[in-house]
Amino acid sequence: MCLRNLLRRRFRTTLCIFGVSLATIFIVAIGATTTRYTTTIKEMNIFFSGDVVVVAEGAMVIQAFPVLGGNLPVSVVERINQVEGVKKTVPMLVRFGYQVEAVIQLVPANISIGIPLGNWSALVGYTPLKPGGNWPSADPGKKEVVVGPSLAEQYDFTVGSEVKVEDTNLIVAGILDTGQGALLSRSIILPLELAQRLYYGHTMWINMVIAEPEEDGTEKEVSDRIEAEIEGLEALTPHERNEIIDPLLHDIETWNLGISSALYLLSMILVITVAMINVSERRRDFATLDAIGAPRSAIFRMVITETALIGLLGSLAGILLGSIAAILIASFYTDIPLSMFFFDLFDIVSPLLMIEILASTVAVSCIAGVIPAFAASRMNISEILRAEY
């Protein structure tokens, strides 16, 4: 009966559902992409846990990696090794690669990471290589690298394929066997000396050093000693790295919440307006129901159910189209082919997020129906019957 009532004014109902679905599309697309972006940044917390990341003073660091800032001379590694409490150091060179032709690209297309031979576990931990692959050899003439699975899938890399970095052809010696972590998935891992020659033309510079403390829980002490004894360095503990990025993540989440709240409010106003018009047009129907003995609570429930149906239909359409919009946005900003995102749809728009948005939209529509429903149940029956009949 409620569905039949909605279909009495099909054009109006369709426009209302379209308005709700449009708001839902924006909520899904914006919410999914910002959530994915913040999740990717937070994933970097797994790198160098318990270690101190040393970068040049003033460098911009996102969780564990410098994205902007100066370089460090290789000689600084030995000086850090001499600091009391430092057990081991691993120098690294990290470069984020962006497509030149991309007008807007918030996420790098790949990440090149140079590490000294034999220190691969400092970055990848226990992540294995796919069968048939191996880590780059010590022979500098081979110019071997290891690539992440997402890059390998996008460009059809296999062991023995060539990958071009800085106009130099490198040989893929192995492919990481990992499905987790956006950074490793899009990484090109190569020997430090090879990375230095590719980006600097010599082996005198790096841009970060991983310092492992001798004892657990002494990261802060080691960090303070490094900064006190060596000028021009910032030694960041895991806690300090989180403090740097937390304000940005908080702002992103606040912005997402604000946009979603505004869109829910607009949806509520739209549903209230349409429901009030519907109630006004059906005064005689409601009066007749009341006259034949129908409880007023039934009229109240009827209006609420109708607005809930509008929210349900609008949210289902919005979630479907919003999910497509989310992968389109992700493909545009990452320069990753659209086809690769369809298989990872539920990684970008999680089922939990879909359920939350569906439930929220239906709940907002039900709340929007309270005012029209209350107005319908409080009508003066005698006056309506006299006016209509």
ZASE-779663 format. One line per 3 residues: their letters; for each residue x, y, z of C-alpha. Coordinates in Angstrom, 3 decimals. Example, Ala and Ser with C-alpha at 12.3 -4.5 7.8 and 13.67 -1.06 7.14 Angstrom:
BEGIN
AS	12.300/-4.500/7.800 | 13.670/-1.060/7.140
***
This chain:
BEGIN
MCL	0.000/0.000/0.000 | 2.830/2.403/0.864 | 4.590/1.641/-2.418
RNL	1.327/2.212/-4.302 | 0.913/5.563/-2.593 | 4.391/6.603/-3.702
LRR	3.651/5.569/-7.285 | 0.614/7.835/-7.425 | 2.997/10.722/-8.090
RFR	5.740/8.881/-9.930 | 7.607/11.892/-11.259 | 7.774/13.566/-7.857
TTL	8.810/10.334/-6.161 | 11.446/9.667/-8.812 | 12.920/13.142/-8.364
CIF	13.034/12.651/-4.596 | 14.747/9.260/-4.917 | 17.158/10.790/-7.425
GVS	18.006/13.588/-4.970 | 18.669/11.095/-2.171 | 20.750/8.883/-4.467
LAT	22.770/11.899/-5.657 | 23.613/12.812/-2.081 | 24.505/9.171/-1.375
IFI	26.770/9.064/-4.432 | 28.806/11.963/-3.068 | 28.891/10.460/0.429
VAI	30.149/7.109/-0.904 | 32.637/8.562/-3.381 | 34.128/11.131/-1.012
GAT	33.973/8.876/2.038 | 35.533/5.872/0.304 | 38.381/7.780/-1.335
TTR	39.318/9.784/1.765 | 39.085/6.673/3.944 | 41.296/4.774/1.505
YTT	43.766/7.660/1.430 | 44.042/7.888/5.221 | 44.232/4.101/5.536
TIK	47.129/4.007/3.072 | 48.979/6.638/5.101 | 48.309/4.809/8.366
EMN	49.598/1.587/6.823 | 53.051/3.180/6.804 | 53.073/2.762/10.591
IFF	54.126/-0.848/10.071 | 57.481/0.276/8.669 | 60.431/0.711/11.031
SGD	58.374/0.136/14.165 | 60.666/0.550/17.164 | 63.344/2.279/15.082
VVV	64.376/5.897/14.708 | 64.041/7.519/11.264 | 66.774/10.097/10.670
VAE	66.210/12.736/7.962 | 67.552/16.155/7.097 | 66.316/18.995/9.293
GAM	63.167/20.534/7.831 | 62.276/17.507/5.705 | 58.579/16.719/5.348
VIQ	57.947/13.185/6.567 | 54.745/11.177/6.085 | 54.762/8.473/8.771
AFP	58.110/6.873/7.930 | 59.273/8.312/4.601 | 60.519/11.779/3.591
VLG	58.478/13.199/0.715 | 60.076/16.655/0.646 | 63.332/17.972/2.041
GNL	67.085/17.915/1.774 | 69.540/15.105/1.261 | 72.064/13.654/3.671
PVS	75.734/12.913/2.967 | 76.624/9.227/3.200 | 79.251/10.091/5.816
VVE	76.459/10.813/8.312 | 75.757/7.077/8.578 | 79.078/6.429/10.324
RIN	78.494/9.317/12.701 | 75.071/7.939/13.642 | 76.635/4.516/14.215
QVE	78.942/6.091/16.798 | 76.054/7.523/18.839 | 75.543/5.680/22.119
GVK	72.590/3.313/22.040 | 72.543/2.778/18.253 | 72.802/-0.914/17.390
KTV	72.548/-0.779/13.606 | 71.913/1.708/10.805 | 70.432/1.217/7.342
PML	70.825/4.119/4.889 | 68.076/4.481/2.299 | 67.149/6.572/-0.714
VRF	63.424/7.013/-1.364 | 61.900/8.683/-4.417 | 58.182/9.034/-5.112
GYQ	57.444/8.797/-8.810 | 54.673/10.856/-10.446 | 53.567/10.676/-14.059
VEA	54.773/13.753/-15.930 | 51.639/13.916/-18.068 | 49.291/13.752/-15.074
VIQ	47.738/17.156/-14.359 | 46.542/16.191/-10.873 | 47.992/13.201/-9.063
LVP	47.704/13.008/-5.297 | 49.170/9.519/-5.037 | 52.509/8.583/-6.660
ANI	52.478/6.063/-9.482 | 55.412/4.215/-7.883 | 57.969/4.460/-5.109
SIG	61.647/3.744/-5.758 | 63.516/2.620/-2.642 | 67.265/2.077/-2.570
IPL	68.606/-0.173/0.212 | 72.094/-1.610/0.794 | 72.479/-5.200/-0.419
GNW	71.438/-7.749/2.191 | 69.306/-5.272/4.180 | 66.029/-5.913/2.355
SAL	64.286/-7.144/5.501 | 64.626/-3.671/7.046 | 61.886/-2.615/4.623
VGY	59.880/-5.706/3.685 | 60.237/-7.732/6.880 | 59.336/-11.350/6.166
TPL	57.540/-10.646/2.874 | 58.670/-13.311/0.390 | 59.194/-13.107/-3.346
KPG	56.994/-14.938/-5.813 | 58.379/-18.274/-7.039 | 61.173/-17.919/-9.578
GNW	62.397/-14.566/-8.321 | 65.430/-13.489/-6.314 | 66.785/-10.353/-4.722
PSA	69.196/-8.169/-6.762 | 72.731/-9.530/-6.941 | 75.916/-7.729/-5.932
DPG	77.005/-7.452/-9.563 | 76.528/-3.724/-10.415 | 76.492/-4.517/-14.129
KKE	73.213/-6.454/-13.873 | 71.117/-3.525/-12.637 | 68.449/-5.705/-11.024
VVV	65.371/-4.621/-9.087 | 62.395/-6.108/-7.266 | 58.919/-4.712/-7.996
GPS	55.614/-4.781/-6.144 | 52.713/-6.960/-7.335 | 50.498/-4.027/-8.347
LAE	53.171/-2.638/-10.672 | 53.853/-6.106/-12.046 | 50.161/-6.635/-12.797
QYD	49.707/-3.201/-14.377 | 52.700/-3.460/-16.710 | 52.807/-7.256/-17.130
FTV	56.206/-7.530/-15.482 | 57.655/-10.987/-14.983 | 61.069/-12.103/-13.794
GSE	63.481/-11.003/-16.523 | 61.316/-8.104/-17.770 | 62.752/-4.633/-18.231
VKV	61.549/-1.624/-16.227 | 62.661/1.917/-17.055 | 63.677/4.211/-14.201
EDT	65.193/7.615/-14.954 | 65.605/6.590/-18.619 | 67.636/3.553/-17.563
NLI	66.535/-0.003/-18.305 | 66.607/-2.243/-15.243 | 65.944/-5.981/-15.017
VAG	63.172/-7.359/-12.805 | 64.872/-9.973/-10.621 | 61.842/-10.670/-8.434
ILD	58.267/-9.716/-7.604 | 57.050/-9.262/-4.036 | 54.423/-11.755/-2.955
TGQ	52.211/-9.419/-0.980 | 48.633/-8.258/-1.336 | 48.755/-5.855/1.582
GAL	50.176/-2.381/1.830 | 49.854/0.151/-0.968 | 53.482/1.246/-0.645
LSR	55.094/-2.155/-1.128 | 52.562/-3.004/-3.802 | 53.690/-0.013/-5.891
SII	57.392/-0.123/-4.986 | 60.565/-0.592/-7.002 | 63.253/-1.869/-4.632
LPL	66.844/-1.657/-5.831 | 70.389/-1.649/-4.421 | 71.289/1.655/-2.770
ELA	74.316/2.300/-4.957 | 72.284/1.764/-8.116 | 69.566/4.140/-6.850
QRL	72.168/6.796/-6.011 | 73.691/6.641/-9.498 | 70.264/6.790/-11.143
YYG	69.077/9.864/-9.226 | 72.323/11.707/-8.396 | 74.934/10.353/-10.762
HTM	77.190/9.504/-7.798 | 77.065/7.683/-4.460 | 77.496/10.606/-2.062
WIN	73.881/11.249/-1.042 | 70.975/9.517/0.697 | 67.790/10.988/2.179
MVI	67.075/8.879/5.259 | 68.724/6.535/7.760 | 67.029/3.877/9.866
AEP	68.666/3.680/13.301 | 67.886/0.584/15.360 | 68.300/1.116/19.144
EED	70.253/-1.443/21.148 | 67.375/-1.893/23.576 | 63.611/-1.818/23.118
GTE	61.908/1.253/24.460 | 64.943/3.532/24.140 | 63.901/5.184/20.858
KEV	63.382/8.583/22.490 | 66.781/8.525/24.210 | 68.568/7.522/20.999
SDR	66.653/10.174/19.058 | 67.658/12.918/21.510 | 71.313/11.862/21.389
IEA	71.421/11.871/17.595 | 69.922/15.355/17.373 | 72.210/16.664/20.131
EIE	75.437/15.200/18.725 | 74.886/15.714/14.977 | 73.777/19.098/13.698
GLE	71.231/19.425/10.892 | 69.348/16.168/11.552 | 65.885/15.248/12.736
ALT	65.619/11.884/14.474 | 61.973/10.823/14.618 | 60.592/8.127/16.893
PHE	57.390/6.256/15.889 | 55.404/8.513/18.245 | 56.869/11.686/16.737
RNE	56.169/10.483/13.200 | 52.535/9.935/14.133 | 52.332/13.401/15.664
IID	53.444/14.957/12.380 | 50.701/13.397/10.254 | 47.882/13.125/12.812
PLL	46.661/16.751/12.362 | 46.369/16.218/8.595 | 44.463/12.952/9.024
HDI	42.197/14.614/11.587 | 41.456/17.470/9.167 | 40.656/15.025/6.369
ETW	38.299/13.019/8.580 | 36.629/16.217/9.866 | 36.154/17.472/6.302
NLG	34.654/14.128/5.305 | 32.285/14.196/8.290 | 31.233/17.772/7.518
ISS	30.467/17.043/3.859 | 28.523/13.891/4.759 | 26.504/15.714/7.442
ALY	25.589/18.501/5.016 | 24.473/15.994/2.373 | 22.398/14.040/4.908
LLS	20.755/17.304/5.981 | 19.904/18.209/2.377 | 18.444/14.730/1.866
MIL	16.348/15.120/4.994 | 14.972/18.494/3.838 | 14.120/17.041/0.427
VIT	12.309/14.036/1.922 | 10.407/16.247/4.383 | 9.264/18.538/1.572
VAM	8.032/15.709/-0.641 | 6.390/13.902/2.276 | 4.549/17.061/3.372
INV	3.209/17.556/-0.150 | 2.089/13.919/-0.286 | 0.366/14.199/3.084
SER	-1.396/17.398/2.042 | -2.725/15.767/-1.138 | -3.984/12.703/0.743
RRD	-5.876/14.407/3.537 | -9.165/12.851/2.408 | -7.649/9.358/2.368
FAT	-6.322/9.771/5.894 | -9.624/11.211/7.115 | -11.537/8.305/5.593
LDA	-9.228/5.779/7.247 | -9.734/7.507/10.570 | -13.515/7.632/10.082
IGA	-13.759/3.885/9.490 | -11.822/3.163/12.670 | -8.179/2.901/11.599
PRS	-5.879/3.889/14.487 | -3.951/7.084/14.020 | -0.747/5.192/14.729
AIF	-1.360/3.300/11.474 | -1.345/6.582/9.548 | 1.849/7.575/11.352
RMV	3.531/4.276/10.451 | 2.322/4.537/6.854 | 4.041/7.888/6.284
ITE	7.220/6.734/8.029 | 7.307/3.595/5.881 | 6.924/5.645/2.707
TAL	9.860/7.904/3.587 | 11.899/4.843/4.578 | 11.229/3.327/1.133
IGL	12.442/6.548/-0.501 | 15.624/6.382/1.571 | 16.125/2.694/0.840
LGS	15.709/3.006/-2.932 | 17.767/6.178/-3.078 | 20.596/4.744/-0.980
LAG	20.781/1.496/-2.970 | 21.075/3.416/-6.239 | 23.520/5.866/-4.657
ILL	25.775/3.152/-3.232 | 25.971/1.413/-6.602 | 26.756/4.580/-8.563
GSI	28.916/5.979/-5.757 | 31.082/2.857/-5.760 | 31.663/3.275/-9.488
AAI	32.482/6.957/-8.919 | 34.948/6.023/-6.155 | 36.977/3.706/-8.383
LIA	36.898/6.305/-11.177 | 38.336/8.891/-8.766 | 40.927/6.427/-7.457
SFY	42.021/5.569/-11.006 | 42.220/9.244/-11.991 | 44.330/10.313/-9.016
TDI	46.679/7.318/-9.022 | 47.060/6.797/-12.784 | 46.302/3.101/-12.234
PLS	44.091/1.479/-14.922 | 40.410/1.328/-14.054 | 40.247/-2.412/-14.716
MFF	42.588/-3.089/-11.774 | 40.228/-1.387/-9.331 | 37.139/-3.416/-10.235
FDL	38.709/-6.511/-8.670 | 39.507/-4.502/-5.521 | 36.143/-2.741/-5.287
FDI	35.479/-3.917/-1.737 | 38.951/-2.719/-0.678 | 38.070/0.805/-1.801
VSP	34.408/0.775/-0.764 | 34.245/-1.679/2.093 | 31.036/-3.657/2.737
LLM	30.948/-2.123/6.225 | 30.956/1.381/4.724 | 28.133/0.389/2.357
IEI	26.038/-0.937/5.240 | 26.720/2.160/7.345 | 25.666/4.514/4.553
LAS	22.583/2.412/3.744 | 21.492/2.352/7.380 | 22.249/6.059/7.872
TVA	20.304/7.114/4.781 | 17.262/5.040/5.714 | 17.437/6.354/9.290
VSC	17.659/9.956/8.074 | 14.660/9.381/5.794 | 12.661/7.904/8.682
IAG	13.526/10.897/10.851 | 12.525/13.189/7.988 | 9.135/11.446/7.899
VIP	8.365/12.151/11.553 | 7.123/15.714/10.980 | 4.800/14.836/8.043
AFA	3.633/11.701/9.873 | 2.854/13.668/13.011 | 0.998/16.257/10.925
ASR	-1.045/13.517/9.221 | -1.976/11.850/12.503 | -3.061/15.156/14.091
MNI	-5.440/16.248/11.334 | -8.920/17.494/12.265 | -11.031/14.753/10.720
SEI	-14.389/16.523/10.838 | -13.116/19.642/9.082 | -11.392/17.607/6.388
LRA	-14.498/15.502/5.719 | -16.695/18.608/5.460 | -14.223/20.271/3.085
EY	-13.650/17.228/0.889 | -17.145/15.781/0.780
***
